[in-house]
Amino acid sequence: MGFKTLGYGGKVMTKTILVKTDDPGRRTLNLVVTGQVDRIAEISPPSIYLNGKAGETLEAVVTITPSEKYAFTLLGLEKRNKSSIEATLVQPEKEGKTWQIKIKCQSDKEEDLYDELVLKTDSLYLPTIGIRVSAVFLDKKKTN
C-alpha cells in the first residue's frame, strides 16, 4: 500500500484505512496513518497565468529550489503541447541552488495559449516536475 503525496510537500497527510478482521467481536476497524510529507523542492509560482492584449509580449519567471535533504539537478525542459510559449531553463549561479525558468509568449491576435512544461531531474523522488502555463491574449479593440 502506498500514498500519492505529490502536491502535499510541507503538509501533514492523514489517511484512514478500513481493516477487516476475523474477530467476531470487531469485524472492522479504522487504521489511521498520519505523517509529515517532506518538501522536495520549493517551486514559485507553481503555475503561470498570463493575461494581455494582442501584440504584447508577456513574461514570467518560475524559481525552483531543491531542498537540501533531497538535492537534485534539472536535466532538461520539454513542452508537452509544443505551443508558441517560449521557456528557457537557467542554471543556478555559482554556489547557488535555485534554478529559473524564463517564460515568454507573444501573439498578434486574440487567442488562448496553454502548455505544460515538463522538467526532467536526476531525483529518485521527483523525476519530473510539471508546471502549467497559460496565456490569454485579448483583442486590442475590445480592451480599449
C-alpha positions as CSV (number, residue, x, y, z in Angstrom):
1,M,0.0,0.0,0.0
2,G,1.3,3.5,-0.8
3,F,0.2,7.1,-0.7
4,K,0.3,9.6,-3.5
5,T,1.9,12.6,-1.9
6,L,2.5,14.8,-5.0
7,G,1.4,18.3,-4.1
8,Y,1.4,17.7,-0.3
9,G,5.1,18.7,0.3
10,G,5.4,20.6,3.6
11,K,1.9,19.4,4.8
12,V,0.6,16.8,7.2
13,M,-1.2,14.0,5.4
14,T,-3.8,11.7,7.1
15,K,-5.3,8.6,5.6
16,T,-7.8,6.2,7.1
17,I,-7.7,2.5,6.1
18,L,-10.6,0.2,6.8
19,V,-9.2,-3.1,8.1
20,K,-11.3,-6.3,8.1
21,T,-10.6,-8.9,10.7
22,D,-11.8,-12.4,11.6
23,D,-12.5,-11.3,15.2
24,P,-16.3,-11.8,15.8
25,G,-16.3,-9.0,18.3
26,R,-14.7,-6.5,15.9
27,R,-15.2,-7.3,12.3
28,T,-13.7,-4.0,11.1
29,L,-11.5,-1.2,12.5
30,N,-10.1,2.0,11.2
31,L,-6.4,2.3,11.0
32,V,-5.3,6.0,10.8
33,V,-1.9,6.9,9.3
34,T,-0.6,10.4,9.8
35,G,2.7,11.9,8.8
36,Q,4.5,15.0,7.6
37,V,5.3,15.0,3.9
38,D,8.7,16.3,3.1
39,R,9.0,19.1,0.5
40,I,11.3,18.0,-2.3
41,A,11.6,21.5,-3.8
42,E,10.2,25.0,-3.5
43,I,8.5,26.0,-6.8
44,S,7.3,29.5,-7.1
45,P,4.8,30.1,-8.6
46,P,3.7,26.5,-9.2
47,S,1.6,27.6,-12.2
48,I,1.7,30.6,-14.5
49,Y,-1.3,32.6,-15.7
50,L,-0.6,35.5,-18.1
51,N,-3.1,38.0,-19.5
52,G,-2.6,40.7,-22.0
53,K,-3.6,42.3,-25.3
54,A,-2.8,41.0,-28.7
55,G,0.6,42.4,-29.8
56,E,2.0,42.5,-26.3
57,T,4.8,40.3,-25.0
58,L,4.0,38.5,-21.7
59,E,6.8,37.3,-19.5
60,A,7.2,35.5,-16.2
61,V,9.9,33.7,-14.1
62,V,9.5,30.5,-12.1
63,T,12.1,29.6,-9.5
64,I,12.8,26.1,-8.4
65,T,14.9,25.5,-5.3
66,P,15.6,21.9,-4.4
67,S,15.6,21.1,-0.6
68,E,18.9,20.3,0.9
69,K,17.8,16.9,2.1
70,Y,16.7,15.9,-1.5
71,A,19.1,17.9,-3.6
72,F,18.8,17.3,-7.4
73,T,19.8,18.7,-10.7
74,L,17.5,19.7,-13.5
75,L,18.5,17.8,-16.7
76,G,16.2,19.4,-19.2
77,L,12.9,21.0,-20.1
78,E,10.3,20.0,-22.6
79,K,7.0,21.5,-23.7
80,R,4.2,18.9,-23.7
81,N,1.9,20.7,-26.2
82,K,4.6,22.4,-28.4
83,S,2.8,25.8,-28.2
84,S,4.4,29.1,-29.1
85,I,5.1,29.7,-25.4
86,E,8.9,30.0,-25.0
87,A,10.6,28.6,-21.9
88,T,14.3,28.8,-21.1
89,L,15.9,26.9,-18.3
90,V,18.5,29.0,-16.4
91,Q,21.1,27.2,-14.2
92,P,21.9,28.4,-10.7
93,E,24.7,30.9,-10.4
94,K,28.0,29.8,-8.7
95,E,27.3,28.4,-5.2
96,G,23.6,28.8,-5.8
97,K,21.0,26.1,-5.9
98,T,17.9,28.0,-7.3
99,W,17.0,27.3,-10.9
100,Q,14.9,29.6,-13.0
101,I,12.6,29.1,-16.0
102,K,12.1,32.3,-18.0
103,I,8.8,32.2,-19.8
104,K,7.9,34.5,-22.7
105,C,5.0,34.5,-25.2
106,Q,3.6,36.8,-27.8
107,S,0.6,36.8,-30.1
108,D,-0.6,39.3,-32.7
109,K,-4.2,38.0,-32.4
110,E,-6.8,37.3,-29.8
111,E,-6.1,33.7,-28.6
112,D,-5.5,31.5,-25.6
113,L,-2.3,29.6,-25.3
114,Y,-1.6,26.7,-23.0
115,D,1.3,24.4,-22.3
116,E,2.7,22.2,-19.6
117,L,6.5,22.5,-19.0
118,V,8.0,19.1,-18.0
119,L,11.3,19.4,-16.2
120,K,13.4,16.2,-16.0
121,T,15.5,15.8,-12.9
122,D,18.0,13.3,-11.6
123,S,15.9,12.8,-8.4
124,L,14.6,9.4,-7.5
125,Y,11.8,11.1,-5.5
126,L,10.8,13.6,-8.1
127,P,12.0,12.5,-11.6
128,T,9.8,15.1,-13.4
129,I,8.2,18.4,-12.4
130,G,5.2,19.7,-14.3
131,I,4.4,23.5,-14.5
132,R,1.3,24.7,-16.2
133,V,1.5,27.8,-18.3
134,S,-1.5,29.7,-19.8
135,A,-1.6,33.0,-21.7
136,V,-4.7,34.8,-22.7
137,F,-4.4,37.5,-25.4
138,L,-7.5,39.7,-25.8
139,D,-8.3,41.7,-28.9
140,K,-6.8,45.2,-28.8
141,K,-10.0,46.8,-29.8
142,K,-12.1,45.1,-27.1
143,T,-9.8,46.2,-24.3
144,N,-9.5,49.9,-25.1
